[in-house]
């Protein structure tokens, strides 16, 4: 369809003009508020209080959301917001991974706060356009797009009836529509969801960047927690940000020298070492498919097993050889020399509405290769990329889609659901056509896809209530916690990682802590106190990336040579110092490693209290499905019988030779569940929480966030 | 393609090339702002200057680096976003950067240093 025709059908609902002014030391010092119910557009000031207590990014998002919603607000209430916030460092170009945006909302999956971290050019362009956050509230009557022009100083809400909804089409349409000319397309960044985002609860947001080499809009995802579903529920089709004129000091930093020095140093390191280390420039995060398989950690057949004989068909070398042939490492923001963004060009689709089209597939990420691959028994690189493409363009999360499909396939193979219930879908492990049908049904909002799209938490209840399934068994094998589907690592043999998934704010996503190697492989954190310290430090340290606008990957997916002699190599001390130097260089502040952690602790505890205010956030919500901690079924136990039998002897003091299989499973379970409880005690203590998981008043005072509205929430639980 | 060639045995480290380059392009006599560097090495010296290999072109995301009609690698300051990847990835450490500028700089084989080198150590 012609762009002119689409534009002719636009109806301007509101235009807002604002003064352009330079950023000051990383802050624009104002946020943009948009209400789609009454088409209000306002500028709001960023206060010193906000900077002191929340820093920016996710911190600003949470603070805005706290003030926007009530304790009983649901995800689809008009007052729920979507906040997109770059942090103060976001937009520097000298250091890899410095263009991230944090998106915050109340999640349709978890009914509590979700935050999702995303690349692409949207966040930097929002900042350069004059805003430290964009806050979208209310619901439009009909589909709208929001256009922020950071050069003209305008924000517009326009009805847009004719544009596509699917991300890969809409991204191109809006890029072309709002670029002044062909070259200007690099100055356009777009937020989209997709058709399945409006029919499921697992919707995501695509954030684009224009790839000048391929001349295409690339899609990066704020994947977790269903924010794309909220976006479509608000009748937003897209958000467009235009900013021309990016240079090396848009942030008007306090001192550019430490930023330049850190940037050049790590660029050299990546150039020298990445080919021997993680190969992020060659294949991105999918480099670890075969590593996870080798360590028995690759989730296979709904997390029952950790490896498979056919993993070679979906390993990194297969993707490089057959699909990612261009060998042009891409960053999702300028300056990212780690360049994990990968694309399969001219990929020919074999199913669905775009069947036969040659498309660009952004990916696969490791999580997608595992979730839409081994976990659903699909050892077929083409099929993984097909599902990757459709998840992205339909606007749904590859992790939730993979994990819930794995759950369904196990339910199907165990006879818990059948063809009658699935409407004819033969959901056996490895049946790619059934997986394709499922995702296309999600796009159309039809059939069993509509049920599957509700997520595992709701499906468990449905299967128990309507089909007589054993809820206890479903709770054991359904890999969700707090309503969010697990990401793609096997945590059974790592107690610390069980906590890394379970003792999180938003649900089982590995972005807070990934401790499997430290714990299971290298045995660096043997005691409960060691594990608790790791489950304090790493979640806090990693939270900080989201306050500033950083990506986590250049922290520990490239290792400096100095690490060989570092005291605490798992922390990557040289890189931590880089981050401190850059933060201080941008803001003119003078934080050290201790204050860095305290900045995160303020926001982390605030988020915990926010969840408590929404009726969640307590110890009961940190319980995990048993499959994350141990073998649920006989087959799982037998697959690692030697290991589990050995543990009965060494850890529990039992003699497995005199026990039945059922007894061995039961004793193992009793032991492991107790271990998780003891870990929970140790972690809560280290974090300054009660044994019910509630931040104490002393802790809040110590952090300087003993604000009356927070005390009011925690006091009810003390 | 005219690539600056070095006859290192003739160099006496007088610094005339560095002075000429930095004053011509950066209006200041500063070795740190010169595209050509004379560095001490193993008791002798090494002249470090771009050999126009073009690796920087491959790693530049913004397509700010291109070869001109003569094959010389040039930076388009209007497209450059100052990410410094070209500086970090330059195999000969010849892409220059200075904190006074947002855009890196490099030898473009202009030949002005050749003219001031009385020893004949530089040849185009």
Boltz contact constraints between the chains, C-beta under 6 A:
constraints:
  - contact:
      token1: [A, 93]
      token2: [B, 81]
      max_distance: 6.0
  - contact:
      token1: [A, 93]
      token2: [B, 82]
      max_distance: 6.0
  - contact:
      token1: [A, 93]
      token2: [B, 83]
      max_distance: 6.0
  - contact:
      token1: [A, 94]
      token2: [B, 84]
      max_distance: 6.0
  - contact:
      token1: [A, 212]
      token2: [B, 63]
      max_distance: 6.0
  - contact:
      token1: [A, 246]
      token2: [B, 81]
      max_distance: 6.0
  - contact:
      token1: [A, 247]
      token2: [B, 102]
      max_distance: 6.0
  - contact:
      token1: [A, 248]
      token2: [B, 82]
      max_distance: 6.0
  - contact:
      token1: [A, 248]
      token2: [B, 102]
      max_distance: 6.0
  - contact:
      token1: [A, 249]
      token2: [B, 102]
      max_distance: 6.0
  - contact:
      token1: [A, 256]
      token2: [B, 99]
      max_distance: 6.0
  - contact:
      token1: [A, 257]
      token2: [B, 99]
      max_distance: 6.0
  - contact:
      token1: [A, 260]
      token2: [B, 99]
      max_distance: 6.0
  - contact:
      token1: [A, 263]
      token2: [B, 84]
      max_distance: 6.0
  - contact:
      token1: [A, 264]
      token2: [B, 84]
      max_distance: 6.0
  - contact:
      token1: [A, 264]
      token2: [B, 87]
      max_distance: 6.0
  - contact:
      token1: [A, 264]
      token2: [B, 88]
      max_distance: 6.0
  - contact:
      token1: [A, 267]
      token2: [B, 85]
      max_distance: 6.0
  - contact:
      token1: [A, 267]
      token2: [B, 88]
      max_distance: 6.0
  - contact:
      token1: [A, 268]
      token2: [B, 88]
      max_distance: 6.0
  - contact:
      token1: [A, 271]
      token2: [B, 89]
      max_distance: 6.0
  - contact:
      token1: [A, 331]
      token2: [B, 61]
      max_distance: 6.0
  - contact:
      token1: [A, 334]
      token2: [B, 81]
      max_distance: 6.0
  - contact:
      token1: [A, 334]
      token2: [B, 83]
      max_distance: 6.0
  - contact:
      token1: [A, 335]
      token2: [B, 83]
      max_distance: 6.0
  - contact:
      token1: [A, 337]
      token2: [B, 85]
      max_distance: 6.0
